Amino acid sequence: MKKFILSLILCTVFSAGYVEPSYAGPIADFKLRIENSRNEKQTIKDIKALFDLQTEYTNKYDLEKLATLYADNYVDNDGYVKKVYFKLIQDTWDTYPDITYKTEIKNIKLKGDYAIVQTAETAIATDDEESDLIAAKGELYSTATCVYHLKKMNEKWLISAEQVVEETSTLKYGDARFVKMELNAPSLIGAGEEYTAELKVDLPKDQIVIASINKERIVQPVKKDPEVFKRLPEEQILERVFHANSDNINEYAVASVGITRSEKVSDEYVKVYMNGLAFIITRVNVVPKNNFVEIEETNVQKAK
């Protein structure tokens, strides 16, 4: 009995300092999580709406409205500021008046008033003007993987920067439209480093393919080096080794492909004419060399 009473006393003593637990904290946290989730969903919805407008304005060729989606201090990984970037857009529309764009959002990452959006983009167009080398119109097909950096300004999301991770464009005329070809080059390379650009073409029967591979720095105005055409080897692969520029400027590897057909006119003469032409470009992003990184040698390295 005493033991039981003692237990009751202890319980009383402990219960005297016991306070009914408050569920306000967990409930408040739960409500906060719900609110944050609701805000995040709305933010993602707003960002998707931004890219819907981007696609709408580009396909309507409305440069003025498109500009309202970009911050005034916009810059891309080629160093183009907003004014230069939008001039290039207008030049593209002037060259390809029927160009159409499609953008697919792959991922959205939110960081307060900042966001990172990864997209897969395509563009399709026709070239109404016939090439100087072949009497045929061209077809353009371009793909790109891009990363957009967004910033919320005055309660409005704007595109503040863009990084083109991968990009390939192909312009084909005549019979080249039906020939499979690809140009492979690294999408990322260190400044001054060596890399190989490789052109592969499914060689049509009874036809001769001549091609050249060059590189161009992504600058304005565009500066082109002279092209040297070679007959495509029997293995249907043409390679060229380059050194990335040391000026920390992104580059394009560029291939020009001509498909020629021969026709016997007489025992003495053979007529050769071009019935297909193609241009392929693929982006090579150049990583600047960091001259301010010092690595201290370890004892193992010193021993070697």
C-alpha positions as CSV (number, residue, x, y, z in Angstrom):
1,M,0.0,0.0,0.0
2,K,2.8,2.4,0.9
3,K,4.5,1.6,-2.3
4,F,1.3,2.4,-4.2
5,I,0.8,5.7,-2.3
6,L,4.4,6.6,-3.0
7,S,3.8,5.9,-6.7
8,L,0.7,8.2,-6.6
9,I,2.8,10.9,-4.9
10,L,5.5,10.6,-7.6
11,C,2.9,10.7,-10.3
12,T,1.4,13.8,-8.7
13,V,4.8,15.5,-8.5
14,F,5.6,14.7,-12.1
15,S,2.2,15.7,-13.3
16,A,2.5,19.0,-11.5
17,G,5.2,20.0,-14.0
18,Y,3.5,18.3,-16.9
19,V,1.8,20.6,-19.4
20,E,-0.6,19.3,-22.0
21,P,1.4,19.1,-25.3
22,S,0.6,21.7,-27.8
23,Y,-0.2,20.6,-31.3
24,A,0.0,24.2,-32.6
25,G,3.6,23.7,-33.7
26,P,3.1,20.5,-35.8
27,I,-0.2,21.9,-37.2
28,A,1.5,25.2,-38.1
29,D,4.4,23.4,-39.8
30,F,1.9,21.2,-41.7
31,K,0.0,24.3,-42.9
32,L,3.2,26.0,-43.9
33,R,4.2,23.0,-46.0
34,I,0.8,23.0,-47.7
35,E,1.2,26.7,-48.3
36,N,4.7,26.3,-49.7
37,S,3.6,23.5,-51.9
38,R,0.7,25.6,-53.2
39,N,3.1,28.5,-53.9
40,E,5.6,26.2,-55.6
41,K,2.9,24.8,-57.9
42,Q,1.7,28.3,-58.8
43,T,5.3,29.4,-59.5
44,I,5.9,26.4,-61.8
45,K,2.6,27.3,-63.5
46,D,3.7,30.9,-64.0
47,I,7.1,29.7,-65.4
48,K,5.4,27.3,-67.8
49,A,3.1,30.2,-68.9
50,L,6.2,32.3,-69.6
51,F,7.6,29.7,-72.0
52,D,4.2,29.2,-73.6
53,L,4.3,32.9,-74.4
54,Q,7.8,32.6,-75.7
55,T,6.7,30.0,-78.2
56,E,3.6,31.9,-79.1
57,Y,5.5,35.2,-79.7
58,T,8.3,33.5,-81.7
59,N,5.9,31.7,-84.0
60,K,4.0,34.9,-84.5
61,Y,7.4,36.8,-85.2
62,D,6.4,39.4,-82.6
63,L,9.8,40.7,-81.5
64,E,8.3,43.5,-79.3
65,K,6.2,41.2,-77.1
66,L,9.0,38.6,-77.0
67,A,11.4,41.2,-75.6
68,T,9.0,41.7,-72.6
69,L,9.9,38.2,-71.4
70,Y,13.6,39.0,-71.1
71,A,15.4,41.1,-68.5
72,D,17.2,44.2,-69.8
73,N,20.5,42.8,-68.5
74,Y,20.0,39.5,-70.3
75,V,23.1,37.7,-71.5
76,D,23.8,34.3,-73.0
77,N,26.8,32.0,-72.9
78,D,28.1,33.4,-76.2
79,G,28.4,36.8,-74.5
80,Y,25.4,38.2,-76.5
81,V,23.5,40.9,-74.6
82,K,19.8,41.5,-75.2
83,K,20.2,44.0,-78.0
84,V,22.5,41.7,-80.0
85,Y,20.5,38.6,-79.3
86,F,17.3,40.1,-80.5
87,K,18.9,41.5,-83.7
88,L,20.0,37.9,-84.5
89,I,16.5,36.7,-83.9
90,Q,15.2,39.3,-86.4
91,D,17.9,38.3,-88.9
92,T,16.8,34.7,-88.6
93,W,13.1,35.6,-89.2
94,D,14.2,37.7,-92.3
95,T,16.1,34.7,-93.7
96,Y,13.5,32.0,-92.8
97,P,10.1,33.8,-92.9
98,D,8.3,30.5,-92.3
99,I,10.4,29.2,-89.4
100,T,8.4,27.4,-86.6
101,Y,9.6,26.7,-83.1
102,K,8.8,24.1,-80.5
103,T,10.0,24.1,-76.9
104,E,9.6,21.2,-74.4
105,I,10.4,21.9,-70.7
106,K,12.4,19.0,-69.3
107,N,13.0,20.3,-65.7
108,I,12.3,23.3,-63.5
109,K,14.4,24.0,-60.3
110,L,13.3,26.8,-58.0
111,K,15.6,28.8,-55.7
112,G,13.7,31.6,-54.1
113,D,13.4,34.4,-56.6
114,Y,15.5,32.5,-59.0
115,A,14.8,29.5,-61.2
116,I,16.6,27.2,-63.6
117,V,14.7,25.7,-66.6
118,Q,16.1,23.0,-68.9
119,T,14.5,22.7,-72.3
120,A,14.6,20.7,-75.5
121,E,14.0,22.9,-78.6
122,T,13.5,22.4,-82.3
123,A,13.1,24.8,-85.2
124,I,12.0,23.9,-88.8
125,A,12.1,26.2,-91.8
126,T,12.5,26.3,-95.6
127,D,14.9,28.5,-97.6
128,D,12.9,30.1,-100.4
129,E,16.0,31.3,-102.2
130,E,17.8,28.8,-104.3
131,S,21.4,28.2,-103.6
132,D,24.1,29.6,-106.0
133,L,25.3,26.0,-106.5
134,I,22.1,24.1,-107.0
135,A,18.6,25.0,-108.4
136,A,16.7,23.7,-105.3
137,K,15.2,25.1,-102.2
138,G,16.6,24.3,-98.8
139,E,15.1,22.7,-95.7
140,L,16.4,23.7,-92.2
141,Y,16.1,21.5,-89.1
142,S,17.7,22.6,-85.8
143,T,17.7,21.1,-82.3
144,A,19.1,22.4,-79.1
145,T,19.3,21.7,-75.4
146,C,19.1,24.9,-73.4
147,V,19.3,26.0,-69.8
148,Y,17.5,29.2,-68.9
149,H,18.1,31.3,-65.8
150,L,15.1,33.2,-64.6
151,K,14.7,35.9,-62.0
152,K,11.6,37.3,-60.4
153,M,11.4,41.0,-60.8
154,N,8.5,43.1,-59.5
155,E,6.4,39.9,-59.1
156,K,7.1,38.9,-62.7
157,W,9.4,36.1,-63.9
158,L,11.9,37.2,-66.6
159,I,14.6,35.3,-68.5
160,S,17.9,36.8,-67.3
161,A,20.4,34.4,-68.9
162,E,20.6,31.4,-71.2
163,Q,23.1,28.6,-71.8
164,V,23.0,26.6,-75.0
165,V,24.3,23.2,-73.9
166,E,24.0,21.4,-77.2
167,E,23.0,22.6,-80.7
168,T,22.9,21.1,-84.2
169,S,21.5,22.6,-87.4
170,T,21.2,21.1,-90.8
171,L,20.3,22.9,-94.0
172,K,19.8,20.6,-97.0
173,Y,19.1,21.2,-100.7
174,G,18.0,18.9,-103.5
175,D,18.9,15.2,-103.2
176,A,20.8,15.9,-99.9
177,R,17.5,16.0,-98.2
178,F,17.2,12.2,-98.5
179,V,20.8,11.4,-97.4
180,K,21.6,10.6,-93.8
181,M,24.5,12.6,-92.5
182,E,25.8,13.7,-89.2
183,L,28.6,15.9,-87.8
184,N,30.1,14.8,-84.4
185,A,32.2,17.1,-82.2
186,P,32.6,17.5,-78.5
187,S,29.9,19.8,-76.9
188,L,32.4,21.0,-74.3
189,I,36.2,21.5,-74.7
190,G,38.9,23.4,-72.8
191,A,40.3,26.6,-74.4
192,G,43.3,25.7,-76.6
193,E,42.6,21.9,-76.4
194,E,42.6,19.6,-79.4
195,Y,39.5,18.0,-80.7
196,T,38.2,16.1,-83.7
197,A,35.2,16.8,-85.8
198,E,33.9,13.8,-87.7
199,L,31.5,13.8,-90.7
200,K,29.6,10.7,-91.6
201,V,27.5,10.4,-94.8
202,D,25.6,7.4,-96.1
203,L,27.1,7.5,-99.6
204,P,24.5,7.3,-102.3
205,K,25.1,4.7,-105.1
206,D,26.5,6.0,-108.4
207,Q,27.2,9.4,-106.8
208,I,30.3,11.2,-105.6
209,V,30.3,13.1,-102.3
210,I,32.7,16.0,-101.7
211,A,32.9,17.7,-98.4
212,S,34.8,20.0,-96.1
213,I,35.0,20.5,-92.4
214,N,35.8,23.8,-90.8
215,K,35.2,25.7,-87.6
216,E,33.9,29.2,-86.9
217,R,34.0,31.2,-83.7
218,I,30.6,32.4,-82.5
219,V,31.1,36.1,-83.0
220,Q,29.4,38.9,-84.9
221,P,29.9,39.5,-87.7
222,V,30.6,35.9,-88.7
223,K,34.1,35.2,-89.9
224,K,34.5,32.3,-92.2
225,D,37.8,30.5,-93.2
226,P,38.3,29.3,-96.7
227,E,36.9,25.8,-97.4
228,V,38.9,22.9,-98.8
229,F,36.7,20.2,-100.3
230,K,37.8,16.6,-100.4
231,R,36.2,13.5,-101.9
232,L,34.6,11.4,-99.2
233,P,36.6,8.2,-98.6
234,E,35.1,4.8,-99.2
235,E,34.5,4.4,-95.5
236,Q,32.2,7.4,-95.7
237,I,33.9,9.2,-92.9
238,L,35.8,12.5,-93.1
239,E,37.7,13.8,-90.0
240,R,39.5,17.0,-89.2
241,V,41.5,17.9,-86.1
242,F,41.1,21.4,-84.6
243,H,42.5,23.3,-81.6
244,A,39.8,25.2,-79.7
245,N,40.5,28.9,-79.7
246,S,42.3,30.4,-76.7
247,D,40.1,33.6,-76.7
248,N,37.4,31.8,-74.6
249,I,34.8,32.1,-77.4
250,N,32.4,29.3,-78.2
251,E,32.7,27.7,-81.7
252,Y,30.8,25.9,-84.4
253,A,32.1,22.9,-86.2
254,V,30.8,23.3,-89.8
255,A,30.6,20.7,-92.5
256,S,29.7,21.5,-96.2
257,V,28.6,18.5,-98.3
258,G,28.1,18.4,-102.0
259,I,26.5,15.4,-103.8
260,T,27.5,15.2,-107.5
261,R,26.3,12.9,-110.3
262,S,28.1,12.1,-113.5
263,E,26.4,11.6,-116.8
264,K,28.1,10.3,-119.9
265,V,27.6,12.6,-122.8
266,S,29.9,10.9,-125.3
267,D,32.9,8.6,-125.4
268,E,35.0,11.7,-124.7
269,Y,32.9,13.8,-122.4
270,V,31.3,13.2,-119.0
271,K,29.0,15.8,-117.6
272,V,29.3,16.3,-113.8
273,Y,26.6,18.3,-112.0
274,M,25.6,18.9,-108.4
275,N,22.3,17.6,-107.4
276,G,22.5,17.9,-103.6
277,L,24.0,20.3,-101.1
278,A,24.1,20.4,-97.3
279,F,25.5,22.4,-94.4
280,I,25.7,21.0,-90.9
281,I,26.8,22.9,-87.8
282,T,27.3,21.6,-84.3
283,R,28.1,23.7,-81.2
284,V,31.4,23.4,-79.3
285,N,31.3,25.3,-76.1
286,V,34.8,26.4,-75.0
287,V,35.6,26.5,-71.3
288,P,37.9,29.4,-70.4
289,K,41.2,28.5,-68.9
290,N,41.4,29.4,-65.2
291,N,44.9,30.8,-64.5
292,F,44.2,31.4,-60.8
293,V,44.0,27.8,-59.5
294,E,47.0,26.6,-57.5
295,I,47.3,23.0,-56.5
296,E,49.7,22.1,-53.7
297,E,51.8,19.0,-54.4
298,T,51.3,16.2,-51.9
299,N,54.2,14.1,-50.5
300,V,53.2,11.3,-52.9
301,Q,53.5,13.6,-55.9
302,K,56.8,15.0,-54.7
303,A,58.2,11.5,-54.3
304,K,57.4,10.7,-57.9
